[in-house]
C-alpha cells in the first residue's frame, strides 16, 4: 500500500499563503500602535530607515537620498515618493534637490521627525508582547525570512 502524496497545490501547503496571511495579521497588530503617531506601516518603515541612518551617522547627519531609502526598503521610487511627500506634509522630514545633481533628492528628518522616535520606542516590545511569541523565535524567524528574501531576490535577478 502506498501513501497518498500530498497535493503540491493545496492552499495550506503554500509558503506564499502563509507569508501573506501572517503579513496581514502582524500588520494588524502594528496598526493601533502606529495610529497615535499618525503613521501607516509603510511610513513607519521609512521613518525606521531615517532613524537608523541618523543614529549611525557620527556628528552631522548627512541626508539620505530617495534612492538610498528605496534600496534599503526594497521599494521603487514611484512607491516611495508619495510616502515621502506625505511624511513631509506631516512635518517629519524635508526633501531637497541635491545641489550638484538635480536628479537626486535628499531626505532629512526634521526636529519633529527626530522627536517622534522617542514615542515609537515602545512599539517593538509591545508588538512582541501582543504576538505572545518568544523573542528568540521571532529572531529566528527574522533570520530565516532574511535568508529567504535574499534567495528570492537572487532568483528574480536570474529571470530578469
Secondary structure as UniProt FT lines:
FT   TURN            8..9
FT   HELIX           11..13
FT   HELIX           15..35
FT   TURN            36..38
FT   HELIX           41..56
FT   STRAND          64..65
FT   HELIX           66..73
FT   HELIX           77..89
FT   TURN            90..91
FT   STRAND          93..98
FT   TURN            99..100
FT   STRAND          101..109
FT   HELIX           111..120
FT   TURN            121..122
FT   HELIX           123..131
FT   HELIX           135..159
//
